[in-house]
Amino acid sequence: MRTASKSALLVLALAASGCSSHPARINEIEVPIPVRCKVAYPVKPASCFEALPANAPVFESVKCLLVDRENSLAYEGELLAALKACAEPL
């Protein structure tokens, strides 16, 4: 019986040493985690045209409308940039 337990112990020791000869492999798995978008909303520009009095000359009205259009296009660009930053995959 002693020889059987010694041989069993020897087999176990050899099996354990065989496992330690190979380094453990580490597998990295990347899983996207959704997070809340943290982009600040751009401030909407004030309208020059809305501040004009009703009897303002046509030249001043057109001038304010052109300024408002430029401001509106810039604001739209900032909104699209914020939307793009939030819509990009993680």
TORDO-647151 format. One record per residue (C-alpha): residue number from 0; chain; z, y, x. Coordinates in Angstrom, 1 decimal. Example, Ala and Ser with C-alpha at 12.3 -4.5 7.8 and 13.67 -1.06 7.14 Angstrom:
<atoms>
[0 "A" [7.8 -4.5 12.3]]
[1 "A" [7.1 -1.1 13.7]]
</atoms>
This chain:
<atoms>
[0 "A" [0.0 0.0 0.0]]
[1 "A" [0.7 2.3 2.9]]
[2 "A" [-2.8 1.9 4.2]]
[3 "A" [-4.3 2.7 0.8]]
[4 "A" [-2.3 5.9 0.5]]
[5 "A" [-3.2 6.9 4.1]]
[6 "A" [-6.9 6.3 3.5]]
[7 "A" [-6.7 8.2 0.2]]
[8 "A" [-5.1 11.1 2.0]]
[9 "A" [-7.7 10.9 4.7]]
[10 "A" [-10.5 11.0 2.1]]
[11 "A" [-8.9 14.0 0.4]]
[12 "A" [-8.5 15.9 3.7]]
[13 "A" [-12.1 15.3 4.6]]
[14 "A" [-13.3 16.4 1.2]]
[15 "A" [-11.2 19.6 1.4]]
[16 "A" [-12.5 20.4 4.9]]
[17 "A" [-16.1 19.9 3.6]]
[18 "A" [-15.6 22.5 1.0]]
[19 "A" [-14.3 25.1 3.4]]
[20 "A" [-17.3 24.8 5.8]]
[21 "A" [-19.5 26.7 3.4]]
[22 "A" [-18.7 30.4 2.7]]
[23 "A" [-18.3 31.4 -0.9]]
[24 "A" [-21.3 33.2 -2.4]]
[25 "A" [-20.7 36.5 -4.2]]
[26 "A" [-23.2 37.3 -6.9]]
[27 "A" [-23.4 40.9 -8.0]]
[28 "A" [-24.4 41.5 -11.6]]
[29 "A" [-25.2 45.0 -12.6]]
[30 "A" [-24.6 45.7 -16.3]]
[31 "A" [-25.4 49.2 -17.7]]
[32 "A" [-22.4 50.7 -19.5]]
[33 "A" [-23.2 53.5 -22.0]]
[34 "A" [-21.3 56.6 -21.4]]
[35 "A" [-21.2 59.8 -23.4]]
[36 "A" [-23.7 62.5 -22.2]]
[37 "A" [-21.9 65.3 -20.4]]
[38 "A" [-24.6 68.0 -20.3]]
[39 "A" [-23.6 71.4 -21.5]]
[40 "A" [-25.7 72.9 -24.3]]
[41 "A" [-27.7 76.0 -23.2]]
[42 "A" [-26.7 79.2 -24.9]]
[43 "A" [-29.2 80.4 -27.4]]
[44 "A" [-30.5 83.8 -26.5]]
[45 "A" [-30.0 86.8 -28.7]]
[46 "A" [-33.0 88.0 -30.7]]
[47 "A" [-34.3 91.5 -29.8]]
[48 "A" [-36.4 91.6 -32.9]]
[49 "A" [-33.5 91.0 -35.3]]
[50 "A" [-31.6 93.9 -33.7]]
[51 "A" [-34.5 96.4 -34.4]]
[52 "A" [-34.1 98.7 -37.4]]
[53 "A" [-36.6 98.1 -40.3]]
[54 "A" [-38.5 101.3 -39.6]]
[55 "A" [-39.0 100.7 -35.9]]
[56 "A" [-42.5 101.5 -34.5]]
[57 "A" [-45.0 98.6 -34.4]]
[58 "A" [-45.2 98.9 -30.6]]
[59 "A" [-41.5 98.3 -30.3]]
[60 "A" [-41.6 95.4 -32.7]]
[61 "A" [-44.4 93.6 -30.8]]
[62 "A" [-42.6 94.3 -27.5]]
[63 "A" [-39.5 92.7 -28.9]]
[64 "A" [-41.4 89.7 -30.3]]
[65 "A" [-43.0 89.1 -26.9]]
[66 "A" [-39.6 89.2 -25.2]]
[67 "A" [-38.2 86.9 -27.9]]
[68 "A" [-41.0 84.4 -27.3]]
[69 "A" [-40.4 84.3 -23.6]]
[70 "A" [-36.7 83.8 -24.2]]
[71 "A" [-37.4 81.1 -26.8]]
[72 "A" [-39.7 79.2 -24.4]]
[73 "A" [-37.1 79.3 -21.6]]
[74 "A" [-34.4 78.1 -24.1]]
[75 "A" [-36.7 75.3 -25.2]]
[76 "A" [-37.1 74.2 -21.6]]
[77 "A" [-33.4 74.1 -21.0]]
[78 "A" [-32.9 72.1 -24.2]]
[79 "A" [-35.6 69.6 -23.1]]
[80 "A" [-34.0 69.3 -19.6]]
[81 "A" [-30.6 68.6 -21.2]]
[82 "A" [-32.2 66.0 -23.6]]
[83 "A" [-34.0 64.3 -20.7]]
[84 "A" [-30.8 64.1 -18.7]]
[85 "A" [-29.0 62.4 -21.6]]
[86 "A" [-31.9 60.1 -22.4]]
[87 "A" [-32.4 58.6 -18.9]]
[88 "A" [-31.4 55.0 -18.6]]
[89 "A" [-28.1 54.3 -16.9]]
</atoms>
